[in-house]
Amino acid sequence: MQPAKTFGPDPACSDAACPDPAWEVEAVLAWHDDDAKAAIRSLLDDCRHLRRQLALAESVMSRGMARGWTPRYERDAL
């Protein structure tokens, strides 16, 4: 287990819900000691885990609870 690393928000970003994308990239790389392949591997593992969680939630969630909403596994094109 790695020791916790702390990163502060970018002082130039006033909206906490929308952090600076460049800062996020630097934070991910710093967490992985600037190993880009390890960072990509970790992010892909996170994506895979979240897709499994979404599939699990979809399988136990009733249509009425979501009022017709169904999850999408692919995000919209940029």
C-alpha positions as CSV (number, residue, x, y, z in Angstrom):
1,M,0.0,0.0,0.0
2,Q,1.3,3.4,-1.0
3,P,1.4,6.2,1.6
4,A,-1.3,8.8,1.0
5,K,-0.2,11.7,-1.1
6,T,-2.0,15.0,-0.8
7,F,-2.6,17.4,-3.7
8,G,-4.2,20.8,-3.3
9,P,-6.6,22.3,-5.8
10,D,-5.3,24.7,-8.3
11,P,-5.7,28.2,-6.7
12,A,-6.6,29.6,-10.1
13,C,-9.6,27.3,-10.3
14,S,-12.5,28.9,-8.5
15,D,-15.1,26.2,-9.2
16,A,-14.3,23.1,-7.1
17,A,-16.7,21.0,-9.2
18,C,-14.6,21.6,-12.3
19,P,-10.9,21.3,-11.5
20,D,-8.3,22.3,-14.1
21,P,-7.8,19.3,-16.4
22,A,-4.1,20.0,-16.7
23,W,-3.8,19.9,-12.9
24,E,-5.7,16.6,-12.8
25,V,-3.3,15.1,-15.4
26,E,-0.3,16.2,-13.4
27,A,-1.8,14.8,-10.2
28,V,-2.3,11.4,-11.8
29,L,1.2,11.3,-13.1
30,A,2.6,12.5,-9.7
31,W,0.7,9.7,-7.9
32,H,2.3,7.2,-10.2
33,D,5.8,8.8,-9.9
34,D,5.6,10.1,-13.5
35,D,5.2,6.6,-14.9
36,A,2.7,7.2,-17.7
37,K,2.1,3.5,-18.4
38,A,1.2,2.9,-14.7
39,A,-1.1,5.9,-14.8
40,I,-2.9,4.6,-17.9
41,R,-3.2,1.1,-16.5
42,S,-4.6,2.5,-13.2
43,L,-7.2,4.7,-15.0
44,L,-8.2,1.7,-17.3
45,D,-8.6,-0.4,-14.2
46,D,-10.8,2.3,-12.6
47,C,-12.9,2.5,-15.8
48,R,-13.4,-1.3,-15.8
49,H,-14.4,-1.3,-12.2
50,L,-16.9,1.5,-12.7
51,R,-18.4,-0.3,-15.7
52,R,-18.9,-3.4,-13.6
53,Q,-20.5,-1.3,-10.8
54,L,-22.8,0.3,-13.4
55,A,-23.8,-3.1,-14.8
56,L,-24.5,-4.3,-11.3
57,A,-26.6,-1.3,-10.4
58,E,-28.5,-1.6,-13.7
59,S,-29.3,-5.3,-13.0
60,V,-30.8,-4.6,-9.5
61,M,-32.5,-1.2,-10.3
62,S,-36.2,-1.2,-11.2
63,R,-37.4,0.9,-14.2
64,G,-39.7,2.8,-11.9
65,M,-36.9,3.8,-9.6
66,A,-35.0,5.3,-12.5
67,R,-38.1,6.7,-14.2
68,G,-37.1,5.2,-17.5
69,W,-33.4,6.2,-17.3
70,T,-31.0,3.6,-18.5
71,P,-27.2,3.9,-18.1
72,R,-24.9,4.4,-21.1
73,Y,-21.6,2.6,-21.0
74,E,-20.0,4.8,-23.6
75,R,-19.7,8.6,-23.2
76,D,-20.7,11.0,-25.9
77,A,-18.1,11.9,-28.5
78,L,-16.0,14.9,-27.7
